[in-house]
Amino acid sequence: MWRVFEVVMNQQKKGQDRDEVDISGFNRAAWDREVENGNPYTRPVSAEVLAEVRGGQWDFKLSETKPVPKEWLPELQDAKVLCLASGGGQQGPMFAVAGAKVTVLDISPKQLAQDRYVAEREGLELETVEGDMADLSIFPDESFDLIIHPVSNLFVPDVHPVWNEAFRVLRPKGILLAAFINPTVYIFDLDKLDNQNVFDVKHALPFSSITSLSQDERARIFGLDAPIEYSHTLEDQIGGQLKAGFILTGFYEDHRPGELIGKYIPSIFITRAVKP
């Protein structure tokens, strides 16, 4: 019989400024809307895929096309796994089927509802936590063996708290698998790139969809109801993991199929980091 536990966190951290609280709340509502609109990143994993996991024949992806190397994963049976900003009923159920004790944290209640849906459908036990990826204070130190962090930190203005909290809640020898956007993709005029196939360098980095664009541009390119995005420098993404105390032990790149930019540069970077 399946069991699902849900914990709802207070989103407003002490000392957090008003703008950050507003962004957090806006993105929470925006991702709820993405679920309603059927965004591919909100669609639950199929029963067929989970059957492959049960049979031991499965690939796990943090990006569009390349699977995470199997040697990057620890022994999953009874491992405590945190799927960080990873709601949508995708990664969490896969790791639960593989034998892990899974907690899925996401800011969007409707994303977490997708994980509960799959858990009920498949008879899985997992925990869902509504919370901010940059505030894991609900978890004690050294709570997890593995953190799965898909492409999601583009939705927070500062990634350093994400890395610091991930380091804190991992046990020694714990592993962080993270994916993030290549910041270079944000330097171009996204309207011209999407609609005219023209590479026009326009934006200085770091980029934000609320400060780098006019309201009209944001409405045209992203939609005014779309989640607010931020590019982050590689110094913050990779250097931030190192500064938090991690040792980087793996790295690869991936391209998003169907995107013109993918013909020239990778769109996503993936890292494996270990807590000493």
Summary of the structure (lengths in Angstrom):
residues: 276
radius of gyration: 18.2
end to end distance: 37.4
largest distance: 55.2
contacts: 887
relative contact order: 0.15
helix: 37%
strand: 22%
